[in-house]
Amino acid sequence: MMPPSEKYTRFEKAKIIGARSLQIAMGAPSLLDLTGKDPLEITMAEFEADVIPITVKRRK
């Protein structure tokens, strides 16, 4: 299994992290047991753990 940083371009990574961070800020539950942290910190931890349920569709 590849680390998330090798699987996505920097633009895809930014879009995924931004979208997930907004979800958490709006009240979505965290996928990791991290309480009392900033939504961006939670999202970064989720991204590194490769648990974010967001996919990227690429054109061929």
C-alpha positions, 0 to 999 in steps of 0.5 A: 500500500502506497503512502497517501502522499505518493498516491495523489498530486499536490493539488488533489491532496489540497482539495481532499484536505480542504473538503474533509476539513470543512466537513469536520468543521461543519460537524461531521464525525472524525474517523480517528479518535482525536478530540479537542484538536483543530479540524485541519489537524484532524484531517491531516492525521486522517490523511496520513492514516489513509482513512478519508472516504474521498476518491479522486476521479482522473480523466484518461 
